[in-house]
Amino acid sequence: MNYSIFIWEIVTFVIICVTSSLIYLYCDYQDSNNFYKLFIPKNDSIWERVKVLIAPTIVMIIIECLLAPVGPNFMFAKLVSIIVMTLLNPLFFILYFSFSKWDMIVINVLTTISSALTGLLVSILVLTIPTLSDGIIYISAIGIIMIIIFYLCATFFQTDDLIFVDPITRRRTLKKDS
């Protein structure tokens, strides 16, 4: 594996962890500001936990595509990484919340970092695979585009589904917003 790609993956991991942690600490959601809506969680729902990881990851994928020496498996590695992170972060929350029934920002940040680390390791593992077929590369690019479209739709057009409801307060917004 090219060590410059490995270094980019480590830098990406650090930026995602720092950004996601700062987003959790900021949590000053402005419902009328669409820029905030893209990045800042408005409650502790499962979707907002996923959003905290997807936003910096997508930004870093774009930066890596523009600046890093991406390999032939790059898109597939990033697709698998996003899927792993977005499944693990809410799963970690559901597991610890089902046992403790309380929510702490420290645990939120630690589960986000754990999810990002697992995503990084999976991404590095996929990058070490010999070159995949062109079909998988195109399918991966389409998969990432579909995740971005779903991310935008789920952020701006939320429904009353449980994925958007805070499990502690049973609200769709922060307490100060209502």
BAMAR-866137 format. One record per atom (N, C-alpha, C, O): z, x, y; residue in one letter. Coordinates in steps of 0.02 Angstrom, whole numbers, padded with zeros to 5 digits, always signed. Layout:
ZXYA ...
% end
This chain:
+00000+00042-00060M +00000+00000+00000M +00000+00044+00062M +00032+00097+00063M -00035+00022+00112N -00039+00057+00176N +00029+00053+00211N +00056-00002+00221N +00058+00111+00229Y +00124+00111+00259Y +00126+00080+00328Y +00178+00056+00350Y +00070+00081+00364S +00069+00049+00430S +00078-00027+00423S +00109-00058+00465S +00050-00056+00370I +00060-00127+00358I +00133-00141+00339I +00162-00191+00361I +00162-00096+00300F +00233-00103+00282F +00277-00101+00344F +00324-00140+00350F +00262-00055+00389I +00301-00050+00452I +00291-00114+00493I +00339-00139+00523I +00230-00140+00496W +00217-00203+00532W +00258-00260+00502W +00284-00302+00538W +00263-00261+00435E +00302-00314+00402E +00376-00309+00421E +00409-00360+00432E +00402-00249+00424I +00473-00239+00443I +00483-00261+00516I +00532-00295+00531I +00439-00240+00560V +00444-00259+00630V +00439-00335+00638V +00476-00366+00676V +00393-00366+00600T +00386-00438+00602T +00450-00472+00579T +00472-00521+00609T +00480-00447+00525F +00543-00475+00500F +00597-00471+00553F +00632-00521+00566F +00604-00414+00585V +00656-00406+00636V +00644-00453+00695V +00691-00486+00719V +00582-00458+00717I +00567-00503+00774I +00580-00575+00755I +00607-00613+00795I +00561-00596+00695I +00573-00665+00673I +00647-00678+00669I +00670-00731+00691I +00686-00632+00642C +00759-00642+00637C +00792-00646+00705C +00833-00690+00718C +00774-00600+00749V +00804-00600+00816V +00784-00663+00854V +00826-00696+00885V +00721-00680+00852T +00697-00739+00888T +00729-00803+00860T +00753-00845+00898T +00730-00810+00794S +00760-00870+00764S +00834-00875+00780S +00859-00929+00794S +00869-00819+00778S +00941-00819+00794S +00953-00838+00867S +00998-00877+00882S +00912-00811+00912L +00919-00828+00982L +00903-00901+00995L +00934-00934+01037L +00854-00927+00958I +00836-00998+00965I +00896-01041+00944I +00911-01090+00978I +00929-01023+00890Y +00989-01061+00869Y +01043-01058+00922Y +01078-01107+00934Y +01051-01000+00953L +01104-00993+01003L +01086-01029+01068L +01131-01052+01104L +01022-01033+01084Y +01001-01065+01147Y +01012-01140+01144Y +01051-01168+01183Y +00979-01172+01099C +00988-01244+01085C +00999-01287+01147C +01038-01335+01144C +00966-01272+01202D +00970-01313+01263D +00905-01352+01268D +00861-01336+01308D +00899-01402+01228Y +00836-01438+01219Y +00822-01482+01278Y +00865-01520+01301Y +00761-01478+01303Q +00737-01521+01356Q +00681-01565+01327Q +00627-01539+01314Q +00694-01628+01318D +00645-01671+01285D +00581-01678+01324D +00528-01690+01295D +00584-01672+01390S +00525-01681+01430S +00481-01618+01434S +00424-01622+01456S +00507-01561+01414N +00470-01499+01418N +00437-01484+01351N +00472-01470+01302N +00371-01488+01348N +00335-01478+01285N +00338-01406+01259N +00334-01395+01199N +00346-01358+01304F +00353-01289+01281F +00418-01280+01242F +00418-01248+01190F +00473-01307+01268Y +00536-01304+01232Y +00531-01339+01165Y +00557-01316+01115Y +00498-01396+01166K +00492-01436+01106K +00460-01398+01049K +00476-01410+00990K +00416-01351+01065L +00383-01311+01013L +00430-01263+00978L +00421-01248+00919L +00481-01238+01013F +00522-01185+00986F +00595-01203+00976F +00625-01182+00927F +00624-01241+01022I +00696-01252+01023I +00714-01314+00982I +00684-01367+00992I +00762-01309+00936P +00781-01368+00897P +00818-01419+00940P +00856-01400+00985P +00806-01482+00925K +00841-01534+00963K +00900-01563+00925K +00939-01602+00952K +00907-01544+00862N +00965-01563+00822N +00968-01516+00762N +00932-01466+00759N +01011-01530+00714D +01017-01488+00655D +00984-01519+00594D +01008-01511+00538D +00930-01553+00605S +00894-01585+00549S +00857-01533+00508S +00850-01475+00528S +00835-01554+00450I +00798-01509+00406I +00734-01486+00441I +00717-01427+00436I +00699-01530+00475W +00638-01510+00509W +00651-01456+00562W +00613-01408+00568W +00704-01465+00600E +00719-01416+00653E +00738-01349+00623E +00725-01297+00654E +00767-01347+00565R +00782-01284+00530R +00717-01250+00509R +00711-01189+00513R +00669-01290+00487V +00604-01262+00467V +00568-01238+00530V +00537-01185+00530V +00571-01277+00583K +00536-01260+00646K +00560-01194+00675K +00520-01156+00703K +00624-01179+00668V +00653-01117+00694V +00620-01056+00661V +00616-01004+00693V +00598-01063+00600L +00565-01007+00566L +00489-01008+00575L +00458-00956+00582L +00460-01067+00574I +00386-01071+00577I +00360-01046+00644I +00311-01008+00646I +00391-01065+00698A +00366-01046+00765A +00359-00971+00774A +00305-00947+00790A +00413-00932+00763P +00404-00859+00772P +00358-00828+00720P +00324-00779+00734P +00357-00857+00660T +00313-00830+00608T +00240-00839+00627T +00200-00792+00618T +00222-00897+00651I +00152-00909+00671I +00133-00864+00729I +00078-00836+00730I +00178-00856+00777V +00163-00811+00833V +00153-00740+00808V +00107-00705+00830V +00195-00718+00761M +00188-00650+00734M +00125-00642+00692M +00095-00588+00691M +00105-00694+00657I +00042-00690+00619I -00017-00680+00667I -00061-00639+00653I -00017-00715+00722I -00071-00708+00771I -00070-00637+00800I -00122-00606+00807I -00011-00612+00817I -00006-00545+00845I -00028-00493+00793I -00064-00446+00810I -00008-00502+00731E -00029-00455+00678E -00104-00457+00668E -00135-00404+00660E -00134-00516+00669C -00207-00520+00662C -00243-00483+00717C -00296-00453+00706C -00214-00484+00777L -00246-00451+00834L -00233-00376+00837L -00277-00338+00858L -00174-00354+00817L -00154-00285+00828L -00146-00242+00765L -00156-00181+00768L -00128-00272+00710A -00112-00234+00650A -00174-00223+00606A -00221-00262+00608A -00172-00170+00566P -00227-00159+00518P -00216-00204+00457P -00186-00182+00408P -00239-00265+00460V -00227-00313+00407V -00270-00296+00346V -00327-00275+00351V -00239-00306+00288G -00274-00293+00225G -00309-00355+00200G -00306-00408+00231G -00342-00349+00143P -00380-00406+00116P -00335-00464+00092P -00357-00521+00089P -00273-00449+00075N -00227-00501+00050N -00182-00528+00105N -00135-00565+00091N -00195-00510+00167F -00150-00527+00223F -00139-00602+00229F -00082-00625+00233F -00193-00641+00231M -00186-00714+00241M -00148-00746+00183M -00106-00790+00194M -00163-00725+00122F -00127-00754+00065F -00053-00734+00067F -00010-00775+00052F -00039-00672+00086A +00031-00649+00091A +00068-00690+00144A +00126-00710+00133A +00036-00703+00200K +00069-00742+00253K +00078-00815+00234K +00129-00845+00250K +00029-00843+00199L +00036-00913+00177L +00094-00920+00128L +00135-00965+00135L +00097-00876+00079V +00152-00879+00030V +00219-00866+00065V +00269-00898+00048V +00220-00820+00112S +00282-00805+00149S +00307-00865+00188S +00366-00881+00187S +00261-00900+00223I +00281-00959+00261I +00307-01013+00214I +00358-01045+00229I +00274-01023+00159I +00295-01075+00111I +00365-01058+00084I +00408-01102+00081I +00376-00996+00065V +00442-00976+00039V +00496-00985+00091V +00549-01012+00076V +00484-00962+00153M +00534-00968+00205M +00550-01041+00222M +00608-01059+00230M +00498-01082+00226T +00510-01152+00245T +00541-01193+00189T +00569-01247+00202T +00537-01170+00129L +00571-01204+00074L +00643-01180+00067L +00688-01219+00054L +00654-01115+00075L +00721-01087+00065L +00770-01104+00120L +00828-01119+00105L +00748-01103+00183N +00795-01115+00237N +00829-01184+00232N +00890-01187+00236N +00792-01239+00223P +00828-01302+00215P +00865-01306+00148P +00917-01339+00144P +00839-01274+00096L +00873-01275+00032L +00942-01241+00037L +00991-01267+00011L +00945-01184+00072F +01010-01151+00083F +01057-01197+00121F +01116-01202+00104F +01031-01231+00173F +01073-01277+00212F +01098-01334+00168F +01157-01350+00169F +01054-01364+00130I +01074-01420+00087I +01127-01399+00037I +01175-01436+00025I +01120-01339+00009L +01169-01315-00039L +01237-01304-00008L +01288-01329-00033L +01240-01268+00048Y +01306-01256+00076Y +01335-01317+00110Y +01395-01326+00110Y +01292-01361+00138F +01318-01421+00169F +01344-01470+00117F +01392-01506+00130F +01313-01473+00058S +01336-01519+00007S +01406-01500-00020S +01443-01543-00043S +01423-01436-00016F +01488-01414-00038F +01540-01414+00017F +01598-01430+00004F +01521-01398+00078S +01570-01390+00131S +01575-01448+00179S +01628-01461+00208S +01520-01485+00190K +01517-01542+00236K +01528-01522+00309K +01544-01565+00351K +01521-01459+00325W +01525-01437+00395W +01468-01389+00409W +01439-01358+00364W +01454-01383+00472D +01397-01343+00494D +01421-01290+00543D +01456-01306+00591D +01403-01228+00530M +01422-01173+00575M +01360-01134+00596M +01315-01123+00555M +01358-01114+00658I +01300-01078+00683I +01292-01012+00647I +01235-00989+00636I +01347-00980+00627V +01344-00916+00592V +01308-00925+00525V +01266-00884+00506V +01324-00979+00490I +01291-00992+00426I +01218-01010+00437I +01175-00990+00398I +01203-01047+00490N +01133-01062+00506N +01093-00998+00517N +01037-00992+00491N +01120-00952+00555V +01086-00889+00569V +01078-00849+00505V +01025-00820+00492V +01131-00845+00464L +01128-00807+00402L +01077-00836+00353L +01042-00799+00319L +01074-00902+00348T +01024-00932+00303T +00953-00920+00329T +00907-00912+00290T +00945-00921+00395T +00880-00907+00424T +00859-00834+00410T +00802-00822+00391T +00905-00788+00418I +00890-00718+00404I +00876-00708+00329I +00830-00671+00312I +00914-00741+00286S +00902-00736+00214S +00834-00764+00195S +00799-00735+00153S +00815-00818+00225S +00750-00848+00212S +00694-00802+00236S +00644-00793+00202S +00703-00774+00296A +00652-00728+00323A +00647-00665+00281A +00592-00639+00270A +00703-00640+00256L +00702-00581+00214L +00666-00594+00148L +00626-00553+00125L +00679-00651+00119T +00643-00670+00057T +00569-00678+00071T +00528-00656+00030T +00551-00708+00127G +00481-00714+00146G +00449-00646+00155G +00391-00635+00135G +00485-00599+00185L +00460-00531+00194L +00448-00497+00127L +00395-00467+00116L +00495-00503+00082L +00488-00471+00017L +00429-00501-00022L +00393-00464-00055L +00421-00566-00019V +00364-00598-00053V +00299-00575-00021V +00250-00562-00056V +00298-00570+00045S +00238-00548+00080S +00219-00477+00060S +00161-00462+00047S +00268-00433+00057I +00255-00363+00036I +00231-00361-00036I +00186-00323-00053I +00261-00402-00079L +00239-00405-00149L +00166-00427-00154L +00128-00398-00192L +00147-00478-00117V +00078-00502-00118V +00031-00450-00089V -00026-00443-00113V +00053-00414-00038L +00010-00363-00008L -00004-00305-00056L -00053-00270-00047L +00039-00295-00105T +00029-00240-00153T -00017-00260-00210T -00038-00216-00249T -00034-00323-00216I -00080-00346-00268I -00150-00318-00253I -00169-00315-00194I -00186-00297-00304P -00256-00276-00290P -00294-00333-00256P -00275-00391-00260P -00347-00315-00223T -00386-00362-00182T -00400-00427-00219T -00424-00427-00276T -00386-00482-00185L -00399-00548-00212L -00470-00569-00195L -00504-00537-00154L -00492-00622-00225S -00560-00646-00212S -00565-00675-00141S -00515-00695-00111S -00626-00678-00116D -00637-00705-00049D -00618-00778-00044D -00596-00801+00008D -00624-00814-00099G -00606-00885-00099G -00533-00895-00084G -00515-00941-00046G -00489-00854-00111I -00417-00860-00098I -00402-00842-00025I -00358-00873+00006I -00438-00795+00002I -00428-00776+00073I -00446-00835+00118I -00408-00851+00164I -00502-00868+00105Y -00522-00925+00146Y -00475-00985+00136Y -00457-01019+00184Y -00455-00997+00075I -00408-01051+00061I -00342-01037+00097I -00311-01084+00123I -00320-00975+00097S -00258-00957+00131S -00263-00968+00206S -00216-00993+00237S -00319-00950+00235A -00329-00961+00307A -00328-01035+00323A -00299-01056+00373A -00360-01075+00281I -00359-01148+00290I -00288-01174+00281I -00267-01219+00318I -00251-01148+00233G -00181-01168+00223G -00138-01154+00283G -00096-01195+00303G -00146-01096+00314I -00108-01079+00374I -00126-01125+00431I -00083-01147+00469I -00190-01139+00439I -00212-01186+00491I -00182-01255+00480I -00162-01289+00527I -00180-01277+00417M -00150-01343+00401M -00075-01343+00416M -00049-01393+00440M -00041-01288+00403I +00031-01283+00420I +00040-01287+00495I +00086-01321+00519I -00003-01254+00533I +00002-01257+00606I -00010-01328+00631I +00026-01352+00675I -00059-01362+00604I -00072-01432+00623I -00013-01477+00605I +00007-01518+00646I +00014-01469+00545F +00072-01508+00526F +00132-01492+00571F +00168-01538+00590F +00141-01429+00586Y +00196-01408+00630Y +00191-01443+00698Y +00240-01470+00724Y +00132-01443+00727L +00122-01476+00792L +00133-01551+00788L +00165-01581+00831L +00106-01582+00736C +00114-01655+00728C +00187-01674+00716C +00212-01721+00746C +00221-01637+00673A +00291-01653+00658A +00336-01638+00717A +00388-01670+00724A +00318-01592+00759T +00358-01577+00818T +00350-01629+00872T +00399-01650+00903T +00289-01651+00884F +00276-01696+00940F +00276-01770+00921F +00283-01813+00965F +00267-01786+00857F +00263-01857+00836F +00312-01870+00779F +00292-01886+00723F +00376-01863+00793Q +00426-01872+00741Q +00436-01946+00725Q +00431-01989+00769Q +00450-01958+00662T +00463-02026+00638T +00537-02036+00626T +00577-01993+00646T +00556-02090+00594D +00626-02103+00578D +00645-02077+00509D +00697-02097+00482D +00605-02035+00480D +00621-02007+00414D +00682-01963+00416D +00700-01936+00469D +00715-01956+00359L +00776-01916+00354L +00766-01843+00372L +00814-01809+00392L +00706-01818+00364I +00693-01747+00379I +00705-01732+00453I +00716-01674+00471I +00701-01782+00497F +00710-01773+00569F +00779-01792+00594F +00793-01788+00653F +00823-01814+00549V +00889-01839+00569V +00942-01786+00553V +00942-01757+00498V +00986-01774+00601D +01041-01727+00591D +01088-01756+00538D +01113-01812+00546D +01102-01719+00483P +01144-01747+00430P +01217-01755+00450P +01254-01793+00418P +01239-01720+00501I +01309-01725+00522I +01320-01782+00570I +01364-01824+00559I +01280-01785+00623T +01289-01837+00675T +01247-01899+00662T +01258-01950+00693T +01200-01894+00615R +01154-01949+00599R +01111-01970+00660R +01090-02027+00666R +01098-01921+00704R +01059-01934+00764R +00994-01894+00761R +00988-01845+00724R +00945-01917+00799R +00882-01881+00803R +00881-01833+00863R +00834-01794+00870R +00932-01835+00904T +00935-01791+00963T +01004-01760+00966T +01049-01778+00928T +01011-01712+01011L +01077-01683+01023L +01121-01734+01058L +01096-01781+01090L +01186-01727+01051K +01232-01774+01080K +01222-01781+01155K +01227-01837+01182K +01208-01725+01190K +01202-01728+01263K +01138-01762+01286K +01134-01783+01344K +01088-01769+01241D +01024-01800+01260D +01027-01876+01263D +00984-01907+01294D +01076-01906+01231S +01076-01979+01229S +01125-02009+01279S +01131-02070+01282S 
% end
